Amino acid sequence: MRIIYKKYLPKEDIPVYDFVRKRKLVKYYTRDTMAAVVCTGLLLKGQEVSEETPFFFSNSESEMMDYYRDACIAFDQKRIPFTTHDFIKIAVPSISPLSHFKMMRNMAHCFISIEYGLKGDNAALLGSASGLLYSALLADTDKEVYIGAGKLHVNGTAEAGFGILLPYELKNHRMLDSNSEAINFFRQFHNFK
């Protein structure tokens, strides 16, 4: 099992361009997607990646999304009370299409799959370490499985972890039945360089 974990503070640059070939897609990345792409690049550097390798990625519930920030600005600028009708009529049209796109929960999973050509068994998951680890443990392979997790905090802090492991290495793992966020599986490896 090889694991990497990275955490980037709100104003800290994430060196995503050092790890992508499809540079035009980076404008669609959220900070947690950038962190996940960096982790993936560091862990897979110099390795050939089989497109059939199973890949499972779990994204934490976002603490704050640009979508809501844009909507709040629309109400604040017009100084009108919030109503569902006005949200649809006023706020939704003012929200950047890019924000709508960035709300998709499978962003990191998709962009990593695109970057590395991963077409094997895969799943974009939301939430628990248990779901992520069971997906890898039960993968129909005796070869390596890739797993990852990411989290974007309200203040802009981005975390990501990525691992390469064999399914049997997760047997009886203490986090298999955990309600803990998937990113917690990777946090224990924070000193990995």
N, C-alpha and C positions, 0 to 999 in steps of 0.2 A: 504494500500500500504506500503510495506517495501522495502527499497532501500539501497544498499551499493555501495560505490565507492572507488577504491584504485588507487594510482599512485606510481609507483616504478621508481626511478631515475636510470640512466645508470649503475652504479656499485652496486646498491642496490640488495641484494639477495631477491628473491621472494620465500616465504616458501611453495612452491607447494607440497612438499612431506608430509606436514602435512594434506593435503586434498585429497589425492588420494589413492585408493586401487590398481589400475592397474599401479604400479610404472614403469614397463618396457616401458610403452608408453611415459613417460615424455621426453625421448630423442628426440621425434618428436615434442615437444611443442616449439612454439616461445615464446618470453617473454610476449607478450600480451595474448597468450593462458594461460600461467602460471598465470598471474594476474586474468584472467577471472575464472579460476578454483578455485583460492583462494577466490574470491568474492562469487562464488557459494557455496563453502564449508562453508564459514562463515554464509551466509544467510540461508542455509538449515540445518545447524548443529542441530542435535537432532530431525529433522522432518522426517516423512515418506513421501516419494516421490512417487506419483502415476505415473506409466509409461505412462498413457494417458494424463498427463498434457501438454497442448500446450506450446511450447518453441520456441521463436524467438530470434535470435541473429544477430546483425549487426556489421560488421567489417569495420573499416575505411580504406580508401586507404592507403596502406603502403607507408611511406616516403622513405624508402630504404630497399631493400631486399638483403639478402646474395647472392642471385642469381646474381645480378648485380655487387656486390662487387667482387665475384669470377671471373666473366667475365673480369672485369677491371684489376684484378691482372694478368690474363692470357695475356692480351695485353701488360701490362706494363713490365712484365718479359721478354717477347720476343721482346720488343721495335719495334713493327710493327704498321703501321697506321691502323685505324679501317676501315673495310669494312664489308658489310653484309655477303659476302661469307666467309671471315676469321672468323667472329663471329660464324657462323655455324660450320666451319671446325676446328677451334682452341679453341674458348671459351666454347662452349656448352659441348664438351667432358670433359673439365677440371672442370666443375661445379659439386660439390658434389650431389649425388642423394638425400641426405637429404635436400639440398637447394631446389631442385625441389619440393619435398614433402611439404616443409614449405611454399611454395608460394600459396598453395591452400587456397582460401578465406574462406572456411568453416571449417578450422582447429578447432577453439575454439568450435564452435557449435557441431561438431562431437565428440570431446573428452569429452565435458560435457555430451552429450547425452549418450555416452558409459559409462561414470563413474556412471551416475545416472539411466541408463536404460530407458531413455525417448524415447517413441515410438509414442507418440500422434502427433497431428498436429504440424508441425514445419516448419521453414524456416530459411535458412542462407541468410542474406541480406547484401548488400554492400551500405554503405553510410548514408542516411538521417535519422534523427530522425522521420520524417513524416512516412516513410516506416515502421519503427519498431513499432511506436505507433499505426498506423492504423492496422497493422497485429494483434496486441494484442486486440485492440478495436473491431475488426470484428471477433475475434475468436468465433467459434461456441460452446460456453460454458458459463455457469453461475458460473463456479468454477474458481479457481486461474489459472493465466497464468504466465509463467516465461518469462522474457525478459532480454536481456543482450547486451552489446556493448563493443568493445575493440578497442584500437589504439596502434600501435607501431610507435614511432617517429624515425627519422633518427639517433639520438644520442643514441638510446637504451632505452629511457624512455618508459615505458609501462603503459597504463591506462586500466582500466576495470570497468564496473559497472554491477550490476545485480539487478533485482527486481522481487518481487512477488506481483501481483496485480489482482484485479477483472476488467474485461474489462470496466464496466461502470465507473470506476474511471478515465478513460482517456477521457471521453466525454467532449468535449469543451476545452481540454487541449491546452494551447497556442502554443505548439510545433507540433500540429497535421499537420499543413500546412507549417512547417519549412523546409528550405533547409539546415539547420544546421546539422552537423554530429551527429549521434545517441549518441555518447559518451557525448555530451553536455547535454543531458537529465539527465545523472547521475552525471555530475560535480557539479551540484547545491547541491548535497548531500555530498560534500567532507568532512564535519565535522562529518559524521556518524561514530560511533565507534562500 
